């Protein structure tokens, strides 16, 4: 629930459509393994938080892990953005075979 909302908020800030935001989300999920990374991190973290970490340190522990999650999340979305820019810079195929290089 939180990840699509993050993409929608980003679309408002950077002024692109909600449809584009959801397309970018799906692209990052399918091509860059966003959900795999999400569950690989947060599943074990929650088990540690409620099973091992003392109650008075839980908030600090989650804050520390969240900091590193933001780094991972930013790298995934940046990778997706870089791939989208590469596709936009390639020549458009007018008939599916030949490139139009005149613009």
N, C-alpha and C positions, 0 to 999 in steps of 0.2 A: 504494500500500500504506500509506503514512504517513497520508494524509488520513482514511480510514475509522477508523484506529486512534485518531486525535486525537478524532474524534467519539465513539468508544466510551469513551475515558478521560473525556471531558467528561460522558458519561452517568453514569459511576460517581460522579464528583465531585458532580454536581447531582442525583443520585438519580432518574433516569428510565430507562426500559427500553432495552435494546440495540436493540430494534425501532424505538423512537422515535428513537434516535441515527442509525440507518441511514436512516430516513425523512427526518430533517433533512439528512443528508449528500446524499441524492438530490435533495432540494428545492434545496439550495444549488448542486448541480451543474447541474440542469436549468433553474432559474429565475434564478439569480444568476451564472452563468458561472464557477463556481469552477475547473473544470479548464482552461478557456480562459485564465484569469488565471495559473494554475499553470504551464502549458506556455509561455505567452508570456513569463514571467519566467525560469523555470529553464532552458529550452532555450538561449537566448542566453548566460545566465550561465555555464553549463557550458562552452560553446564559448570564451568569454572566459577562463575560469579556466584551462583546459588549453592554450589557444592563445596567449594574450597575457600574462597575469599571471605575473610571475616566481615561481618555485617557493617562495621564502621568504615571499611575500606572499599565497599562496593561501588559507591559513586565515583570515587577517584579512579578505580580500576576501569570502569566503563568509559569514563572521560578519556583516559589514556588510550584505550583501544579505539575509541571513536576518532581520536586524532589521526591514528594510523589508517583507519578506514577511509577517512576523507582523502588522504593521500592516494590510496588505491582507487577510490571512486573517481578522483580527478584524473588519474592516469588513464583509466578506462575511457572516460568521456573525451579526453583529449585525443586518444588514439582514434576514436570514432570520428572526431572532428577532422583530424588530419586525413583520414581515408576519404571523407566526404569532399574535402578540398581537392584532393588528387583527382577524384572523379569529375569535379566541376571544371578542372583545368584541362582535362583531356579534350580532344577535338570531338565535335558532334558528328555522328554518322548520319548524313542526310538520307541515304538510301539503304542504310544498314551495312554498307560495304566501304564506301569512299568517304574520306574526311573533307570537310569544307574548311580550307585554311584561310579564306578571304575574310572570315569574320562573319 
